[in-house]
Amino acid sequence: MTPETAIATTLHPGDVAMGQQGDRLETLLGSCVAIVITDPRRTVGAMCHIVHSRAAPRNARATGVYAHVALDTMVGLLERRGITARLCEAYVYGGGNMFPQLEQGPSVGDDNADWALGALSALGIRVLAVDLGGAAYRRLSWTVGRGAPQVVTTAV
């Protein structure tokens, strides 16, 4: 892939995207969680921006914002390329507490982060790195390839 053919995709809440080597995937996170999954050779990668980890309503498949829907979609995209999810590697980011002065105990961000790590473990996907929790926004960007995703954190 040449710089002229690379694609840049900005994910918004509930989005799922897939790219090939050289493509750029990016998003902005608060309490939401982004999961990045890539094959070990780093030739393709998928990212999702999870809004909720809690039980999905009946129309969740249409909205795509719920965690299990996003993760199922990512696994399906990888499988259509002949990539087995359990052989992939992942990065997990976000899950911040955006209202630390109001929330006592576990926050929505904590719930999202816990769900993501548990779901990846259940699928047998090895997590290479995490940047979760705290009272911060995260700007995440990743160019599909050998390097790890880049995160810029800004305190609430």
C-alpha distance (Angstrom), angle and dihedral (degrees) to the residues before:
residue distance angle dihedral
M1 . . .
T2 3.77 . .
P3 3.82 125.6 .
E4 3.81 87.6 -107.7
T5 3.82 92.5 59.2
A6 3.83 98.6 38.9
I7 3.80 115.4 113.0
A8 3.82 125.1 -140.5
T9 3.81 115.9 -152.7
T10 3.80 125.7 -173.7
L11 3.78 112.0 -157.4
H12 3.79 119.5 -146.2
P13 3.82 125.2 -164.1
G14 3.79 109.1 -55.4
D15 3.80 95.9 14.5
V16 3.79 127.2 134.7
A17 3.81 121.7 -166.9
M18 3.76 137.9 174.2
G19 3.77 128.8 -156.7
Q20 3.76 140.8 176.5
Q21 3.77 129.4 -128.8
G22 3.81 109.9 -51.7
D23 3.82 96.0 21.1
R24 3.82 117.1 120.2
L25 3.82 123.4 -133.8
E26 3.81 120.0 -172.1
T27 3.80 142.1 167.8
L28 3.81 144.2 163.5
L29 3.81 118.1 -120.2
G30 3.79 137.3 -164.2
S31 3.81 116.4 154.6
C32 3.80 88.5 -17.7
V33 3.79 120.4 96.6
A34 3.79 129.3 -135.6
I35 3.77 120.4 -153.5
V36 3.79 118.4 -162.2
I37 3.81 116.4 -164.9
T38 3.79 123.9 -174.5
D39 3.76 137.9 170.4
P40 3.83 113.4 -107.4
R41 3.83 91.4 -106.6
R42 3.83 89.9 53.1
T43 3.81 94.2 -130.1
V44 3.82 93.8 130.8
G45 3.76 135.3 18.1
A46 3.77 139.2 -175.8
M47 3.78 130.2 -156.5
C48 3.78 132.1 -169.4
H49 3.80 132.0 -170.5
I50 3.81 105.9 -144.5
V51 3.78 115.8 -155.2
H52 3.82 101.4 178.8
S53 3.78 133.9 16.9
R54 3.79 94.1 -173.9
A55 3.80 125.7 98.1
A56 3.78 112.0 -55.7
P57 3.80 123.9 -126.5
R58 3.78 121.9 -120.6
N59 3.84 93.8 -89.8
A60 3.83 95.4 49.5
R61 3.80 93.7 113.0
A62 3.79 88.2 60.1
T63 3.80 94.8 49.2
G64 3.79 97.9 38.9
V65 3.80 93.1 -156.8
Y66 3.77 98.3 116.9
A67 3.77 120.7 95.1
H68 3.79 100.5 -121.4
V69 3.80 91.3 47.2
A70 3.82 92.1 51.4
L71 3.80 93.7 46.5
D72 3.82 92.7 46.2
T73 3.80 88.7 50.8
M74 3.81 92.0 50.9
V75 3.79 92.4 49.3
G76 3.80 89.8 48.9
L77 3.81 92.1 51.2
L78 3.81 90.7 51.0
E79 3.80 93.0 46.7
R80 3.81 91.1 51.8
R81 3.81 86.0 59.6
G82 3.80 90.4 50.8
I83 3.83 94.4 -104.6
T84 3.80 119.5 136.9
A85 3.82 110.2 -138.3
R86 3.82 95.7 -142.1
L87 3.81 89.0 59.9
C88 3.81 91.6 55.1
E89 3.79 131.3 91.6
A90 3.78 128.3 -132.4
Y91 3.78 144.8 -155.8
V92 3.82 122.1 -158.3
Y93 3.81 126.1 -158.9
G94 3.80 140.3 171.3
G95 3.78 128.6 26.9
G96 3.79 94.2 142.1
N97 3.78 125.3 167.4
M98 3.79 101.5 -119.5
F99 3.81 94.0 -175.9
P100 3.81 105.6 39.6
Q101 3.81 92.0 158.7
L102 3.83 90.6 57.2
E103 3.79 105.1 35.8
Q104 3.76 119.0 74.1
G105 3.79 115.9 -168.3
P106 3.81 123.4 -4.5
S107 3.81 114.4 5.9
V108 3.79 130.9 -149.5
G109 3.81 86.3 -99.7
D110 3.81 90.6 55.6
D111 3.81 89.9 50.9
N112 3.81 91.0 50.2
A113 3.81 93.0 48.0
D114 3.81 93.3 47.6
W115 3.80 91.1 48.7
A116 3.81 93.1 50.0
L117 3.80 94.3 50.4
G118 3.80 92.1 45.5
A119 3.80 93.8 47.9
L120 3.80 92.9 49.5
S121 3.80 90.2 48.5
A122 3.81 90.6 50.6
L123 3.81 89.5 52.9
G124 3.81 91.1 49.0
I125 3.82 92.6 -118.2
R126 3.80 113.3 151.0
V127 3.81 114.1 -128.9
L128 3.81 111.1 -140.7
A129 3.81 99.0 -175.0
V130 3.79 142.1 -3.5
D131 3.79 135.4 -164.9
L132 3.79 104.9 -175.2
G133 3.79 141.5 153.3
G134 3.76 131.4 7.2
A135 3.78 125.8 105.1
A136 3.78 99.4 -69.4
Y137 3.77 146.8 109.1
R138 3.79 117.1 -127.8
R139 3.79 128.9 -152.7
L140 3.79 106.7 -155.8
S141 3.78 126.5 -167.2
W142 3.77 131.9 168.7
T143 3.76 132.7 -179.8
V144 3.79 105.5 -153.1
G145 3.78 106.4 -112.2
R146 3.79 141.1 68.3
G147 3.79 98.9 -34.4
A148 3.80 125.7 85.9
P149 3.80 121.5 -112.9
Q150 3.80 115.0 -85.0
V151 3.82 120.1 -125.9
V152 3.78 129.1 -166.0
T153 3.82 112.7 -168.0
T154 3.80 125.0 -156.0
A155 3.82 120.3 -172.8
V156 3.80 118.4 -123.7
